[in-house]
Amino acid sequence: MHAYGQMPGMTDGDVKIGESTAILRYVAMKYNQSAYPVDDEARCGRIDYACDSWSRVYKAFSKVVYPIFGFMPMRARFLA
């Protein structure tokens, strides 16, 4: 569980961590270091940019994609 009682949250042994991008980075660094190569600052920077940019568009994205996948009701303006 996330420290503030929100999702997502993850426990891996003694490590408890929240926030989706922090979880992604942790999992990559621990289990697949080629996915987040900390010795390649430029590549990590591009990965971080993509992850952080996604958080800015997520709210608008979810209003379109969630109804398509059935996670929330479809708004009338999308049905036309």
PDB file with one MODEL, atoms N, CA, C and O in Angstrom:
MODEL        1
ATOM      1  N   MET A   1       0.846  -1.186   0.000  1.00  0.00           N
ATOM      2  CA  MET A   1       0.000   0.000   0.000  1.00  0.00           C
ATOM      3  C   MET A   1       0.885   1.240   0.000  1.00  0.00           C
ATOM      4  O   MET A   1       1.929   1.280   0.651  1.00  0.00           O
ATOM      5  N   HIS A   2       0.458   2.219  -0.721  1.00  0.00           N
ATOM      6  CA  HIS A   2       1.141   3.511  -0.821  1.00  0.00           C
ATOM      7  C   HIS A   2       1.166   4.163   0.562  1.00  0.00           C
ATOM      8  O   HIS A   2       0.261   3.956   1.371  1.00  0.00           O
ATOM      9  N   ALA A   3       2.189   4.937   0.820  1.00  0.00           N
ATOM     10  CA  ALA A   3       2.343   5.586   2.134  1.00  0.00           C
ATOM     11  C   ALA A   3       1.139   6.440   2.513  1.00  0.00           C
ATOM     12  O   ALA A   3       0.846   6.599   3.698  1.00  0.00           O
ATOM     13  N   TYR A   4       0.436   6.994   1.523  1.00  0.00           N
ATOM     14  CA  TYR A   4      -0.734   7.826   1.801  1.00  0.00           C
ATOM     15  C   TYR A   4      -2.035   7.052   1.626  1.00  0.00           C
ATOM     16  O   TYR A   4      -3.108   7.650   1.543  1.00  0.00           O
ATOM     17  N   GLY A   5      -1.944   5.732   1.569  1.00  0.00           N
ATOM     18  CA  GLY A   5      -3.134   4.902   1.457  1.00  0.00           C
ATOM     19  C   GLY A   5      -3.730   4.862   0.062  1.00  0.00           C
ATOM     20  O   GLY A   5      -4.881   4.460  -0.109  1.00  0.00           O
ATOM     21  N   GLN A   6      -2.960   5.275  -0.936  1.00  0.00           N
ATOM     22  CA  GLN A   6      -3.439   5.278  -2.306  1.00  0.00           C
ATOM     23  C   GLN A   6      -2.743   4.188  -3.096  1.00  0.00           C
ATOM     24  O   GLN A   6      -1.798   3.559  -2.620  1.00  0.00           O
ATOM     25  N   MET A   7      -3.216   3.979  -4.293  1.00  0.00           N
ATOM     26  CA  MET A   7      -2.585   3.016  -5.190  1.00  0.00           C
ATOM     27  C   MET A   7      -1.892   3.799  -6.283  1.00  0.00           C
ATOM     28  O   MET A   7      -2.344   4.911  -6.559  1.00  0.00           O
ATOM     29  N   PRO A   8      -0.865   3.342  -6.917  1.00  0.00           N
ATOM     30  CA  PRO A   8      -0.298   2.020  -6.680  1.00  0.00           C
ATOM     31  C   PRO A   8       0.716   2.021  -5.548  1.00  0.00           C
ATOM     32  O   PRO A   8       1.314   3.041  -5.205  1.00  0.00           O
ATOM     33  N   GLY A   9       0.875   0.871  -5.004  1.00  0.00           N
ATOM     34  CA  GLY A   9       1.880   0.656  -3.982  1.00  0.00           C
ATOM     35  C   GLY A   9       2.459  -0.736  -4.169  1.00  0.00           C
ATOM     36  O   GLY A   9       1.817  -1.601  -4.763  1.00  0.00           O
ATOM     37  N   MET A  10       3.657  -0.956  -3.671  1.00  0.00           N
ATOM     38  CA  MET A  10       4.327  -2.239  -3.879  1.00  0.00           C
ATOM     39  C   MET A  10       5.199  -2.565  -2.688  1.00  0.00           C
ATOM     40  O   MET A  10       5.807  -1.681  -2.083  1.00  0.00           O
ATOM     41  N   THR A  11       5.254  -3.834  -2.359  1.00  0.00           N
ATOM     42  CA  THR A  11       6.172  -4.326  -1.339  1.00  0.00           C
ATOM     43  C   THR A  11       7.047  -5.390  -1.981  1.00  0.00           C
ATOM     44  O   THR A  11       6.551  -6.310  -2.632  1.00  0.00           O
ATOM     45  N   ASP A  12       8.343  -5.255  -1.792  1.00  0.00           N
ATOM     46  CA  ASP A  12       9.315  -6.223  -2.300  1.00  0.00           C
ATOM     47  C   ASP A  12      10.277  -6.516  -1.159  1.00  0.00           C
ATOM     48  O   ASP A  12      11.246  -5.787  -0.950  1.00  0.00           O
ATOM     49  N   GLY A  13      10.006  -7.570  -0.434  1.00  0.00           N
ATOM     50  CA  GLY A  13      10.801  -7.860   0.759  1.00  0.00           C
ATOM     51  C   GLY A  13      10.578  -6.778   1.790  1.00  0.00           C
ATOM     52  O   GLY A  13       9.442  -6.537   2.196  1.00  0.00           O
ATOM     53  N   ASP A  14      11.655  -6.113   2.228  1.00  0.00           N
ATOM     54  CA  ASP A  14      11.550  -5.041   3.214  1.00  0.00           C
ATOM     55  C   ASP A  14      11.261  -3.684   2.583  1.00  0.00           C
ATOM     56  O   ASP A  14      11.033  -2.708   3.298  1.00  0.00           O
ATOM     57  N   VAL A  15      11.268  -3.610   1.263  1.00  0.00           N
ATOM     58  CA  VAL A  15      11.055  -2.342   0.560  1.00  0.00           C
ATOM     59  C   VAL A  15       9.570  -2.129   0.318  1.00  0.00           C
ATOM     60  O   VAL A  15       8.886  -2.988  -0.239  1.00  0.00           O
ATOM     61  N   LYS A  16       9.084  -0.970   0.747  1.00  0.00           N
ATOM     62  CA  LYS A  16       7.711  -0.562   0.468  1.00  0.00           C
ATOM     63  C   LYS A  16       7.803   0.743  -0.302  1.00  0.00           C
ATOM     64  O   LYS A  16       8.466   1.683   0.136  1.00  0.00           O
ATOM     65  N   ILE A  17       7.138   0.800  -1.451  1.00  0.00           N
ATOM     66  CA  ILE A  17       7.288   1.966  -2.317  1.00  0.00           C
ATOM     67  C   ILE A  17       5.954   2.284  -2.989  1.00  0.00           C
ATOM     68  O   ILE A  17       5.151   1.393  -3.264  1.00  0.00           O
ATOM     69  N   GLY A  18       5.738   3.559  -3.245  1.00  0.00           N
ATOM     70  CA  GLY A  18       4.534   4.005  -3.932  1.00  0.00           C
ATOM     71  C   GLY A  18       4.886   4.868  -5.117  1.00  0.00           C
ATOM     72  O   GLY A  18       6.054   5.185  -5.346  1.00  0.00           O
ATOM     73  N   GLU A  19       3.876   5.245  -5.865  1.00  0.00           N
ATOM     74  CA  GLU A  19       3.980   6.050  -7.085  1.00  0.00           C
ATOM     75  C   GLU A  19       4.460   5.190  -8.250  1.00  0.00           C
ATOM     76  O   GLU A  19       5.488   4.518  -8.169  1.00  0.00           O
ATOM     77  N   SER A  20       3.700   5.228  -9.318  1.00  0.00           N
ATOM     78  CA  SER A  20       3.931   4.314 -10.434  1.00  0.00           C
ATOM     79  C   SER A  20       5.317   4.434 -11.052  1.00  0.00           C
ATOM     80  O   SER A  20       5.955   3.415 -11.317  1.00  0.00           O
ATOM     81  N   THR A  21       5.800   5.648 -11.287  1.00  0.00           N
ATOM     82  CA  THR A  21       7.114   5.764 -11.923  1.00  0.00           C
ATOM     83  C   THR A  21       8.240   5.341 -10.985  1.00  0.00           C
ATOM     84  O   THR A  21       9.246   4.790 -11.433  1.00  0.00           O
ATOM     85  N   ALA A  22       8.082   5.592  -9.701  1.00  0.00           N
ATOM     86  CA  ALA A  22       9.084   5.132  -8.738  1.00  0.00           C
ATOM     87  C   ALA A  22       9.115   3.605  -8.708  1.00  0.00           C
ATOM     88  O   ALA A  22      10.188   3.008  -8.623  1.00  0.00           O
ATOM     89  N   ILE A  23       7.947   2.975  -8.778  1.00  0.00           N
ATOM     90  CA  ILE A  23       7.872   1.509  -8.810  1.00  0.00           C
ATOM     91  C   ILE A  23       8.541   0.982 -10.078  1.00  0.00           C
ATOM     92  O   ILE A  23       9.321   0.030 -10.023  1.00  0.00           O
ATOM     93  N   LEU A  24       8.237   1.601 -11.220  1.00  0.00           N
ATOM     94  CA  LEU A  24       8.848   1.168 -12.479  1.00  0.00           C
ATOM     95  C   LEU A  24      10.368   1.246 -12.414  1.00  0.00           C
ATOM     96  O   LEU A  24      11.061   0.311 -12.815  1.00  0.00           O
ATOM     97  N   ARG A  25      10.879   2.358 -11.910  1.00  0.00           N
ATOM     98  CA  ARG A  25      12.337   2.513 -11.821  1.00  0.00           C
ATOM     99  C   ARG A  25      12.953   1.477 -10.883  1.00  0.00           C
ATOM    100  O   ARG A  25      13.981   0.875 -11.195  1.00  0.00           O
ATOM    101  N   TYR A  26      12.317   1.278  -9.740  1.00  0.00           N
ATOM    102  CA  TYR A  26      12.821   0.303  -8.769  1.00  0.00           C
ATOM    103  C   TYR A  26      12.872  -1.097  -9.368  1.00  0.00           C
ATOM    104  O   TYR A  26      13.890  -1.783  -9.273  1.00  0.00           O
ATOM    105  N   VAL A  27      11.774  -1.517  -9.983  1.00  0.00           N
ATOM    106  CA  VAL A  27      11.705  -2.861 -10.564  1.00  0.00           C
ATOM    107  C   VAL A  27      12.758  -3.017 -11.664  1.00  0.00           C
ATOM    108  O   VAL A  27      13.435  -4.042 -11.737  1.00  0.00           O
ATOM    109  N   ALA A  28      12.893  -2.002 -12.516  1.00  0.00           N
ATOM    110  CA  ALA A  28      13.892  -2.073 -13.584  1.00  0.00           C
ATOM    111  C   ALA A  28      15.306  -2.156 -13.024  1.00  0.00           C
ATOM    112  O   ALA A  28      16.106  -2.974 -13.477  1.00  0.00           O
ATOM    113  N   MET A  29      15.618  -1.315 -12.042  1.00  0.00           N
ATOM    114  CA  MET A  29      16.972  -1.320 -11.481  1.00  0.00           C
ATOM    115  C   MET A  29      17.282  -2.627 -10.753  1.00  0.00           C
ATOM    116  O   MET A  29      18.421  -3.093 -10.764  1.00  0.00           O
ATOM    117  N   LYS A  30      16.272  -3.212 -10.125  1.00  0.00           N
ATOM    118  CA  LYS A  30      16.529  -4.441  -9.368  1.00  0.00           C
ATOM    119  C   LYS A  30      16.487  -5.693 -10.236  1.00  0.00           C
ATOM    120  O   LYS A  30      17.313  -6.589 -10.066  1.00  0.00           O
ATOM    121  N   TYR A  31      15.528  -5.765 -11.171  1.00  0.00           N
ATOM    122  CA  TYR A  31      15.302  -7.016 -11.885  1.00  0.00           C
ATOM    123  C   TYR A  31      15.677  -7.005 -13.369  1.00  0.00           C
ATOM    124  O   TYR A  31      15.815  -8.069 -13.972  1.00  0.00           O
ATOM    125  N   ASN A  32      15.845  -5.821 -13.966  1.00  0.00           N
ATOM    126  CA  ASN A  32      16.197  -5.757 -15.387  1.00  0.00           C
ATOM    127  C   ASN A  32      16.988  -4.475 -15.625  1.00  0.00           C
ATOM    128  O   ASN A  32      16.467  -3.510 -16.184  1.00  0.00           O
ATOM    129  N   GLN A  33      18.234  -4.471 -15.203  1.00  0.00           N
ATOM    130  CA  GLN A  33      19.049  -3.259 -15.235  1.00  0.00           C
ATOM    131  C   GLN A  33      19.238  -2.699 -16.637  1.00  0.00           C
ATOM    132  O   GLN A  33      19.531  -1.512 -16.783  1.00  0.00           O
ATOM    133  N   SER A  34      19.079  -3.517 -17.669  1.00  0.00           N
ATOM    134  CA  SER A  34      19.203  -2.992 -19.032  1.00  0.00           C
ATOM    135  C   SER A  34      18.025  -2.085 -19.390  1.00  0.00           C
ATOM    136  O   SER A  34      18.128  -1.273 -20.309  1.00  0.00           O
ATOM    137  N   ALA A  35      16.906  -2.216 -18.670  1.00  0.00           N
ATOM    138  CA  ALA A  35      15.736  -1.373 -18.933  1.00  0.00           C
ATOM    139  C   ALA A  35      15.900   0.036 -18.358  1.00  0.00           C
ATOM    140  O   ALA A  35      15.249   0.970 -18.826  1.00  0.00           O
ATOM    141  N   TYR A  36      16.740   0.196 -17.373  1.00  0.00           N
ATOM    142  CA  TYR A  36      17.007   1.496 -16.753  1.00  0.00           C
ATOM    143  C   TYR A  36      18.475   1.533 -16.367  1.00  0.00           C
ATOM    144  O   TYR A  36      18.818   1.393 -15.193  1.00  0.00           O
ATOM    145  N   PRO A  37      19.353   1.722 -17.367  1.00  0.00           N
ATOM    146  CA  PRO A  37      20.797   1.623 -17.146  1.00  0.00           C
ATOM    147  C   PRO A  37      21.354   2.865 -16.447  1.00  0.00           C
ATOM    148  O   PRO A  37      21.643   3.872 -17.094  1.00  0.00           O
ATOM    149  N   VAL A  38      21.498   2.787 -15.141  1.00  0.00           N
ATOM    150  CA  VAL A  38      21.905   3.952 -14.357  1.00  0.00           C
ATOM    151  C   VAL A  38      23.282   4.487 -14.747  1.00  0.00           C
ATOM    152  O   VAL A  38      23.624   5.616 -14.392  1.00  0.00           O
ATOM    153  N   ASP A  39      24.072   3.701 -15.465  1.00  0.00           N
ATOM    154  CA  ASP A  39      25.378   4.189 -15.915  1.00  0.00           C
ATOM    155  C   ASP A  39      25.263   4.991 -17.225  1.00  0.00           C
ATOM    156  O   ASP A  39      26.259   5.530 -17.707  1.00  0.00           O
ATOM    157  N   ASP A  40      24.069   5.070 -17.791  1.00  0.00           N
ATOM    158  CA  ASP A  40      23.826   5.850 -19.014  1.00  0.00           C
ATOM    159  C   ASP A  40      22.859   6.985 -18.670  1.00  0.00           C
ATOM    160  O   ASP A  40      21.646   6.860 -18.838  1.00  0.00           O
ATOM    161  N   GLU A  41      23.419   8.086 -18.190  1.00  0.00           N
ATOM    162  CA  GLU A  41      22.600   9.200 -17.700  1.00  0.00           C
ATOM    163  C   GLU A  41      21.653   9.738 -18.773  1.00  0.00           C
ATOM    164  O   GLU A  41      20.510  10.082 -18.471  1.00  0.00           O
ATOM    165  N   ALA A  42      22.121   9.815 -20.026  1.00  0.00           N
ATOM    166  CA  ALA A  42      21.276  10.346 -21.102  1.00  0.00           C
ATOM    167  C   ALA A  42      20.060   9.459 -21.330  1.00  0.00           C
ATOM    168  O   ALA A  42      18.945   9.952 -21.496  1.00  0.00           O
ATOM    169  N   ARG A  43      20.281   8.150 -21.336  1.00  0.00           N
ATOM    170  CA  ARG A  43      19.148   7.234 -21.544  1.00  0.00           C
ATOM    171  C   ARG A  43      18.175   7.303 -20.374  1.00  0.00           C
ATOM    172  O   ARG A  43      16.962   7.346 -20.577  1.00  0.00           O
ATOM    173  N   CYS A  44      18.691   7.313 -19.168  1.00  0.00           N
ATOM    174  CA  CYS A  44      17.821   7.433 -17.993  1.00  0.00           C
ATOM    175  C   CYS A  44      17.066   8.752 -18.028  1.00  0.00           C
ATOM    176  O   CYS A  44      15.895   8.805 -17.652  1.00  0.00           O
ATOM    177  N   GLY A  45      17.716   9.807 -18.470  1.00  0.00           N
ATOM    178  CA  GLY A  45      17.057  11.100 -18.590  1.00  0.00           C
ATOM    179  C   GLY A  45      15.888  11.051 -19.551  1.00  0.00           C
ATOM    180  O   GLY A  45      14.835  11.626 -19.275  1.00  0.00           O
ATOM    181  N   ARG A  46      16.059  10.366 -20.687  1.00  0.00           N
ATOM    182  CA  ARG A  46      14.956  10.240 -21.655  1.00  0.00           C
ATOM    183  C   ARG A  46      13.823   9.402 -21.080  1.00  0.00           C
ATOM    184  O   ARG A  46      12.651   9.712 -21.293  1.00  0.00           O
ATOM    185  N   ILE A  47      14.166   8.346 -20.355  1.00  0.00           N
ATOM    186  CA  ILE A  47      13.142   7.512 -19.715  1.00  0.00           C
ATOM    187  C   ILE A  47      12.384   8.331 -18.683  1.00  0.00           C
ATOM    188  O   ILE A  47      11.155   8.289 -18.635  1.00  0.00           O
ATOM    189  N   ASP A  48      13.116   9.082 -17.849  1.00  0.00           N
ATOM    190  CA  ASP A  48      12.475   9.920 -16.832  1.00  0.00           C
ATOM    191  C   ASP A  48      11.573  10.972 -17.475  1.00  0.00           C
ATOM    192  O   ASP A  48      10.471  11.229 -16.991  1.00  0.00           O
ATOM    193  N   TYR A  49      12.038  11.572 -18.558  1.00  0.00           N
ATOM    194  CA  TYR A  49      11.243  12.572 -19.280  1.00  0.00           C
ATOM    195  C   TYR A  49       9.933  11.956 -19.760  1.00  0.00           C
ATOM    196  O   TYR A  49       8.868  12.552 -19.600  1.00  0.00           O
ATOM    197  N   ALA A  50      10.011  10.764 -20.346  1.00  0.00           N
ATOM    198  CA  ALA A  50       8.803  10.100 -20.834  1.00  0.00           C
ATOM    199  C   ALA A  50       7.846   9.784 -19.684  1.00  0.00           C
ATOM    200  O   ALA A  50       6.642  10.008 -19.801  1.00  0.00           O
ATOM    201  N   CYS A  51       8.369   9.272 -18.586  1.00  0.00           N
ATOM    202  CA  CYS A  51       7.526   8.936 -17.435  1.00  0.00           C
ATOM    203  C   CYS A  51       6.892  10.184 -16.828  1.00  0.00           C
ATOM    204  O   CYS A  51       5.698  10.192 -16.528  1.00  0.00           O
ATOM    205  N   ASP A  52       7.682  11.232 -16.648  1.00  0.00           N
ATOM    206  CA  ASP A  52       7.165  12.456 -16.042  1.00  0.00           C
ATOM    207  C   ASP A  52       6.191  13.164 -16.975  1.00  0.00           C
ATOM    208  O   ASP A  52       5.212  13.749 -16.511  1.00  0.00           O
ATOM    209  N   SER A  53       6.438  13.124 -18.271  1.00  0.00           N
ATOM    210  CA  SER A  53       5.522  13.745 -19.234  1.00  0.00           C
ATOM    211  C   SER A  53       4.185  13.027 -19.242  1.00  0.00           C
ATOM    212  O   SER A  53       3.133  13.655 -19.364  1.00  0.00           O
ATOM    213  N   TRP A  54       4.230  11.710 -19.114  1.00  0.00           N
ATOM    214  CA  TRP A  54       2.993  10.920 -19.101  1.00  0.00           C
ATOM    215  C   TRP A  54       2.072  11.382 -17.970  1.00  0.00           C
ATOM    216  O   TRP A  54       0.856  11.438 -18.153  1.00  0.00           O
ATOM    217  N   SER A  55       2.621  11.706 -16.830  1.00  0.00           N
ATOM    218  CA  SER A  55       1.781  12.122 -15.707  1.00  0.00           C
ATOM    219  C   SER A  55       1.031  13.415 -16.014  1.00  0.00           C
ATOM    220  O   SER A  55      -0.020  13.675 -15.429  1.00  0.00           O
ATOM    221  N   ARG A  56       1.559  14.221 -16.920  1.00  0.00           N
ATOM    222  CA  ARG A  56       0.884  15.475 -17.286  1.00  0.00           C
ATOM    223  C   ARG A  56      -0.296  15.256 -18.225  1.00  0.00           C
ATOM    224  O   ARG A  56      -1.245  16.040 -18.211  1.00  0.00           O
ATOM    225  N   VAL A  57      -0.253  14.206 -19.039  1.00  0.00           N
ATOM    226  CA  VAL A  57      -1.338  13.970 -19.996  1.00  0.00           C
ATOM    227  C   VAL A  57      -2.322  12.910 -19.518  1.00  0.00           C
ATOM    228  O   VAL A  57      -3.357  12.700 -20.152  1.00  0.00           O
ATOM    229  N   TYR A  58      -2.019  12.247 -18.420  1.00  0.00           N
ATOM    230  CA  TYR A  58      -2.830  11.127 -17.948  1.00  0.00           C
ATOM    231  C   TYR A  58      -4.290  11.506 -17.715  1.00  0.00           C
ATOM    232  O   TYR A  58      -5.188  10.751 -18.089  1.00  0.00           O
ATOM    233  N   LYS A  59      -4.538  12.651 -17.109  1.00  0.00           N
ATOM    234  CA  LYS A  59      -5.917  13.029 -16.787  1.00  0.00           C
ATOM    235  C   LYS A  59      -6.768  13.118 -18.052  1.00  0.00           C
ATOM    236  O   LYS A  59      -7.876  12.582 -18.091  1.00  0.00           O
ATOM    237  N   ALA A  60      -6.265  13.785 -19.079  1.00  0.00           N
ATOM    238  CA  ALA A  60      -7.000  13.888 -20.340  1.00  0.00           C
ATOM    239  C   ALA A  60      -7.104  12.522 -21.017  1.00  0.00           C
ATOM    240  O   ALA A  60      -8.153  12.172 -21.556  1.00  0.00           O
ATOM    241  N   PHE A  61      -6.029  11.763 -20.989  1.00  0.00           N
ATOM    242  CA  PHE A  61      -5.990  10.432 -21.600  1.00  0.00           C
ATOM    243  C   PHE A  61      -7.036   9.522 -20.963  1.00  0.00           C
ATOM    244  O   PHE A  61      -7.749   8.806 -21.667  1.00  0.00           O
ATOM    245  N   SER A  62      -7.130   9.547 -19.642  1.00  0.00           N
ATOM    246  CA  SER A  62      -8.047   8.648 -18.950  1.00  0.00           C
ATOM    247  C   SER A  62      -9.501   8.941 -19.290  1.00  0.00           C
ATOM    248  O   SER A  62     -10.326   8.027 -19.301  1.00  0.00           O
ATOM    249  N   LYS A  63      -9.826  10.188 -19.565  1.00  0.00           N
ATOM    250  CA  LYS A  63     -11.205  10.538 -19.909  1.00  0.00           C
ATOM    251  C   LYS A  63     -11.630   9.948 -21.249  1.00  0.00           C
ATOM    252  O   LYS A  63     -12.820   9.755 -21.497  1.00  0.00           O
ATOM    253  N   VAL A  64     -10.665   9.665 -22.102  1.00  0.00           N
ATOM    254  CA  VAL A  64     -10.966   9.076 -23.405  1.00  0.00           C
ATOM    255  C   VAL A  64     -10.832   7.557 -23.363  1.00  0.00           C
ATOM    256  O   VAL A  64     -11.718   6.844 -23.832  1.00  0.00           O
ATOM    257  N   VAL A  65      -9.732   7.061 -22.806  1.00  0.00           N
ATOM    258  CA  VAL A  65      -9.435   5.639 -22.859  1.00  0.00           C
ATOM    259  C   VAL A  65     -10.224   4.818 -21.835  1.00  0.00           C
ATOM    260  O   VAL A  65     -10.661   3.713 -22.157  1.00  0.00           O
ATOM    261  N   TYR A  66     -10.417   5.316 -20.632  1.00  0.00           N
ATOM    262  CA  TYR A  66     -11.128   4.547 -19.621  1.00  0.00           C
ATOM    263  C   TYR A  66     -12.526   4.138 -20.067  1.00  0.00           C
ATOM    264  O   TYR A  66     -12.908   2.988 -19.857  1.00  0.00           O
ATOM    265  N   PRO A  67     -13.313   5.042 -20.681  1.00  0.00           N
ATOM    266  CA  PRO A  67     -14.633   4.605 -21.149  1.00  0.00           C
ATOM    267  C   PRO A  67     -14.545   3.515 -22.228  1.00  0.00           C
ATOM    268  O   PRO A  67     -15.380   2.612 -22.262  1.00  0.00           O
ATOM    269  N   ILE A  68     -13.559   3.597 -23.090  1.00  0.00           N
ATOM    270  CA  ILE A  68     -13.410   2.600 -24.152  1.00  0.00           C
ATOM    271  C   ILE A  68     -13.176   1.215 -23.550  1.00  0.00           C
ATOM    272  O   ILE A  68     -13.695   0.219 -24.056  1.00  0.00           O
ATOM    273  N   PHE A  69     -12.404   1.155 -22.482  1.00  0.00           N
ATOM    274  CA  PHE A  69     -12.118  -0.120 -21.829  1.00  0.00           C
ATOM    275  C   PHE A  69     -13.153  -0.489 -20.761  1.00  0.00           C
ATOM    276  O   PHE A  69     -13.024  -1.521 -20.102  1.00  0.00           O
ATOM    277  N   GLY A  70     -14.177   0.351 -20.589  1.00  0.00           N
ATOM    278  CA  GLY A  70     -15.248   0.033 -19.662  1.00  0.00           C
ATOM    279  C   GLY A  70     -14.982   0.366 -18.212  1.00  0.00           C
ATOM    280  O   GLY A  70     -15.696  -0.121 -17.335  1.00  0.00           O
ATOM    281  N   PHE A  71     -13.967   1.191 -17.927  1.00  0.00           N
ATOM    282  CA  PHE A  71     -13.659   1.546 -16.548  1.00  0.00           C
ATOM    283  C   PHE A  71     -14.484   2.718 -16.040  1.00  0.00           C
ATOM    284  O   PHE A  71     -14.498   2.982 -14.838  1.00  0.00           O
ATOM    285  N   MET A  72     -15.170   3.423 -16.928  1.00  0.00           N
ATOM    286  CA  MET A  72     -16.058   4.516 -16.557  1.00  0.00           C
ATOM    287  C   MET A  72     -17.070   4.692 -17.678  1.00  0.00           C
ATOM    288  O   MET A  72     -16.831   4.236 -18.796  1.00  0.00           O
ATOM    289  N   PRO A  73     -18.208   5.349 -17.402  1.00  0.00           N
ATOM    290  CA  PRO A  73     -19.234   5.498 -18.433  1.00  0.00           C
ATOM    291  C   PRO A  73     -18.752   6.349 -19.611  1.00  0.00           C
ATOM    292  O   PRO A  73     -17.959   7.276 -19.443  1.00  0.00           O
ATOM    293  N   MET A  74     -19.241   6.019 -20.788  1.00  0.00           N
ATOM    294  CA  MET A  74     -18.931   6.760 -21.997  1.00  0.00           C
ATOM    295  C   MET A  74     -19.725   8.069 -21.973  1.00  0.00           C
ATOM    296  O   MET A  74     -20.929   8.063 -21.718  1.00  0.00           O
ATOM    297  N   ARG A  75     -19.052   9.178 -22.235  1.00  0.00           N
ATOM    298  CA  ARG A  75     -19.733  10.478 -22.301  1.00  0.00           C
ATOM    299  C   ARG A  75     -20.421  10.622 -23.640  1.00  0.00           C
ATOM    300  O   ARG A  75     -19.946  10.101 -24.648  1.00  0.00           O
ATOM    301  N   ALA A  76     -21.525  11.317 -23.653  1.00  0.00           N
ATOM    302  CA  ALA A  76     -22.324  11.466 -24.865  1.00  0.00           C
ATOM    303  C   ALA A  76     -21.514  12.060 -26.023  1.00  0.00           C
ATOM    304  O   ALA A  76     -21.712  11.665 -27.172  1.00  0.00           O
ATOM    305  N   ARG A  77     -20.621  12.989 -25.746  1.00  0.00           N
ATOM    306  CA  ARG A  77     -19.862  13.617 -26.824  1.00  0.00           C
ATOM    307  C   ARG A  77     -18.928  12.643 -27.537  1.00  0.00           C
ATOM    308  O   ARG A  77     -18.527  12.895 -28.673  1.00  0.00           O
ATOM    309  N   PHE A  78     -18.577  11.533 -26.884  1.00  0.00           N
ATOM    310  CA  PHE A  78     -17.722  10.546 -27.526  1.00  0.00           C
ATOM    311  C   PHE A  78     -18.528   9.518 -28.316  1.00  0.00           C
ATOM    312  O   PHE A  78     -17.958   8.740 -29.081  1.00  0.00           O
ATOM    313  N   LEU A  79     -19.841   9.512 -28.138  1.00  0.00           N
ATOM    314  CA  LEU A  79     -20.685   8.535 -28.812  1.00  0.00           C
ATOM    315  C   LEU A  79     -21.127   8.998 -30.201  1.00  0.00           C
ATOM    316  O   LEU A  79     -21.579   8.188 -31.011  1.00  0.00           O
ATOM    317  N   ALA A  80     -21.000  10.274 -30.474  1.00  0.00           N
ATOM    318  CA  ALA A  80     -21.478  10.816 -31.758  1.00  0.00           C
ATOM    319  C   ALA A  80     -20.581  10.407 -32.909  1.00  0.00           C
ATOM    320  O   ALA A  80     -20.840  10.777 -34.054  1.00  0.00           O
TER     321      ALA A  80
ENDMDL
END
